[in-house]
Amino acid sequence: MDDDPVDTKPTIEEACKPGCSQRWADYEACIKRVAASGDEEAHCTGQYLDFWKCVDACAAKKIFEQLK
């Protein structure tokens, strides 16, 4: 079937990631800090979620524009 809908969300998210590069840099810096500290309970979940929150905020506008 040639009329199958195409999911554009992954493409839109990829286009939004460069605009969130500072959040990704924060996440990578956290990973390095945690690895260097040796603290087994430390994690970078907050920084990771901050990155995806930024990507989602950017992508949502573009995705909903296509639905109109």
C-alpha positions in Angstrom: 0.0 0.0 0.0 1.5 3.3 -1.1 -0.9 5.3 1.0 0.6 4.1 4.4 1.2 7.1 6.6 4.8 8.0 7.3 5.9 8.7 10.9 7.8 12.0 10.7 8.5 12.2 14.4 12.0 10.6 14.3 13.0 12.9 11.5 11.7 16.0 13.3 13.4 15.0 16.5 16.7 14.6 14.8 16.3 18.1 13.3 15.6 19.5 16.8 18.6 17.9 18.5 21.2 20.5 17.4 19.1 23.2 19.1 19.4 21.2 22.3 23.2 20.7 22.1 23.9 22.5 25.4 21.6 20.1 27.2 23.4 17.2 25.6 26.8 18.7 26.6 25.5 18.9 30.2 24.5 15.3 30.1 27.9 14.2 28.7 29.7 16.3 31.4 27.6 14.6 34.0 28.6 11.2 32.7 32.2 12.1 33.0 31.8 13.4 36.5 29.9 10.3 37.7 32.5 8.0 36.1 35.4 9.9 37.8 33.7 10.0 41.2 33.2 6.2 41.4 29.9 6.8 43.2 27.7 3.8 42.3 24.5 5.6 43.2 25.1 8.8 41.2 23.4 9.1 37.9 22.6 11.6 35.2 18.9 10.9 34.6 18.0 14.5 35.2 20.3 15.8 32.5 19.2 13.1 30.1 15.5 14.0 30.7 16.3 17.7 30.3 17.8 17.0 26.9 14.7 15.1 25.8 12.4 17.7 27.2 14.1 20.3 25.0 13.8 18.0 21.9 10.2 17.3 22.7 9.3 21.0 23.1 10.9 21.8 19.7 9.4 18.8 17.9 5.9 19.1 19.3 5.2 22.4 17.5 6.4 21.0 14.2 4.5 17.7 14.6 1.2 19.4 15.4 1.6 21.8 12.5 1.6 18.8 10.2 -1.6 17.5 11.7 -3.6 20.5 10.7 
